[in-house]
């Protein structure tokens, strides 16, 4: 056997070993995710009816980030409240590789959730994307969840983040963004959402994973890693 053939065999052996290692890591990650919460974690690809992410969305980080984490959320949902800091951590740690997209999914069991979603949209209308995120961050900080938030706080939060109080109150009174909230709600349903939070993670190779509930940090991180592959 010539020296060139031996070298070629060695190169091919290393290549196939690396492929096998990558596949084993992916299977292990999937197994860990499935074992973390069998009832709420669905690793099958979602249907294709979710509205594509665009500039009209509420986006934390860069629209051009390779991974989009699309969250359909209810501001009175305790599980959404629990997941909120986890998604913040993911976005911060991936430093531009992950964009967090927020869409409304107010559930009927939370009578205040739609009003709060409208309030967040009013904040966006008056102060832009930055004001929107400040507003929902603060709502999640102060709400006890499950319709426990005193709606008087909606205008107080707007004032805290520097919005015009009278304009905000008029916007909220008129339910100015009710149609926008309804559109997000419809998008959640056609995307496969059945409860909150419902999250769809889309990667650069169009890998899509979804989950429901307040999944732990490691589970969410593993899905982001899978999406980046």
SVG drawing of the C-alpha trace seen along z (x, -y; Angstrom):
<svg xmlns="http://www.w3.org/2000/svg" viewBox="-62 -64 66 66">
<polyline fill="none" stroke="black" stroke-width="0.4" points="0.0,0.0 1.5,-3.3 2.0,-6.2 -0.6,-8.3 -3.3,-5.7 -2.5,-5.4 -2.8,-9.2 -6.1,-9.2 -7.5,-6.5 -6.4,-8.4 -8.1,-11.6 -11.3,-9.7 -11.3,-8.0 -11.0,-11.4 -13.8,-12.9 -16.2,-10.1 -15.3,-10.1 -16.2,-13.9 -19.5,-13.3 -20.4,-10.5 -19.4,-12.7 -21.6,-15.6 -24.6,-13.3 -24.2,-11.7 -24.0,-15.1 -27.2,-16.2 -29.0,-13.0 -27.8,-13.5 -29.1,-17.1 -32.5,-16.0 -32.7,-13.3 -31.9,-15.7 -34.5,-18.1 -37.2,-15.5 -36.4,-14.2 -36.6,-17.7 -40.4,-18.1 -42.1,-15.5 -45.5,-17.2 -44.6,-20.6 -41.6,-20.3 -42.3,-19.5 -39.2,-19.0 -41.1,-18.3 -41.0,-21.0 -43.9,-23.5 -46.3,-24.1 -45.4,-26.9 -48.2,-29.3 -46.3,-31.5 -45.9,-35.0 -42.3,-35.7 -40.3,-38.0 -40.0,-41.5 -39.4,-45.1 -43.0,-45.5 -42.2,-43.1 -41.0,-43.9 -37.4,-42.7 -34.8,-42.6 -31.3,-42.6 -30.7,-42.5 -33.3,-41.6 -30.5,-40.0 -29.5,-37.6 -29.1,-34.0 -31.6,-32.7 -35.0,-34.2 -36.7,-33.3 -40.4,-34.2 -42.4,-34.3 -46.2,-34.4 -46.9,-35.7 -49.6,-36.7 -48.7,-39.5 -50.8,-37.8 -49.4,-34.3 -47.2,-33.2 -45.2,-30.9 -44.5,-33.8 -43.3,-35.8 -41.0,-32.9 -39.6,-32.5 -38.9,-36.3 -35.6,-36.4 -34.5,-33.2 -35.0,-34.7 -33.2,-37.9 -30.2,-35.8 -30.2,-33.9 -30.2,-37.1 -27.5,-38.7 -25.2,-35.7 -25.4,-35.0 -24.4,-38.7 -26.1,-39.4 -26.6,-35.8 -30.1,-35.6 -33.0,-38.0 -36.0,-37.8 -39.3,-38.6 -42.4,-39.3 -45.9,-38.7 -49.2,-38.8 -51.1,-35.8 -53.7,-37.0 -55.6,-34.0 -59.3,-34.2 -58.7,-33.0 -56.8,-36.3 -59.4,-39.1 -56.8,-41.8 -54.2,-40.4 -55.7,-42.0 -55.8,-45.4 -52.2,-45.0 -51.2,-44.0 -52.9,-47.1 -51.0,-49.1 -47.7,-47.7 -48.6,-48.6 -49.5,-52.1 -46.0,-52.4 -44.5,-51.3 -46.6,-53.8 -45.5,-56.6 -41.9,-55.6 -40.9,-53.0 -39.4,-49.6 -37.2,-50.5 -40.2,-51.8 -42.1,-48.6 -39.5,-46.4 -39.1,-48.6 -42.9,-48.5 -43.3,-44.7 -40.2,-44.2 -41.8,-46.4 -45.2,-44.7 -43.6,-41.3 -41.7,-42.7 -44.7,-44.0 -47.6,-41.8 -48.6,-38.9 -49.9,-37.2 -53.3,-35.5 -55.2,-38.9 -53.4,-40.1 -52.2,-43.4 -54.0,-46.6 -54.8,-48.2 -54.2,-51.6 -50.5,-50.7 -50.6,-50.6 -50.5,-54.4 -48.0,-54.7 -45.6,-52.4 -46.0,-54.5 -45.0,-57.5 -42.1,-55.7 -40.5,-55.0 -41.0,-58.6 -44.1,-58.5 -46.7,-61.2 -49.4,-60.3 -52.3,-61.9 -51.5,-60.5 -50.9,-57.1 -54.2,-57.1 -56.1,-58.2 -54.5,-55.5 -55.4,-52.9 -59.0,-54.2 -59.6,-53.9 -58.1,-50.4 -56.1,-51.8 -54.1,-48.6 -56.8,-46.0 -56.6,-44.8 -52.8,-44.4 -53.2,-42.3 -55.9,-40.2 -53.6,-39.6 -50.8,-38.4 -53.3,-36.1 -54.4,-34.6 -50.8,-34.1 -50.2,-32.2 -53.0,-29.9 -52.0,-29.1 -48.4,-28.6 -49.5,-25.8 -49.8,-27.7 -52.2,-26.1 -51.0,-27.8 -48.5,-30.4 -45.8,-31.0 -45.5,-29.4 -42.0,-29.8 -40.8,-29.1 -37.1,-29.1 -36.0,-29.4 -32.4,-28.9 -30.3,-30.0 -31.0,-26.7 -34.7,-27.0 -34.5,-24.5 -37.6,-25.2 -38.3,-24.0 -41.1,-25.0 -42.0,-24.6 -44.6,-25.6 -44.2,-26.6 -41.5,-28.0 -38.7,-25.7 -35.4,-25.9 -32.4,-27.9 -30.5,-24.7 -33.4,-23.4 -33.8,-26.7 -30.1,-27.0 -29.9,-23.5 -32.6,-24.4 -30.7,-27.6 -27.6,-25.5 -29.4,-23.0 -30.8,-25.9 -27.3,-27.3 -26.0,-24.0"/>
</svg>
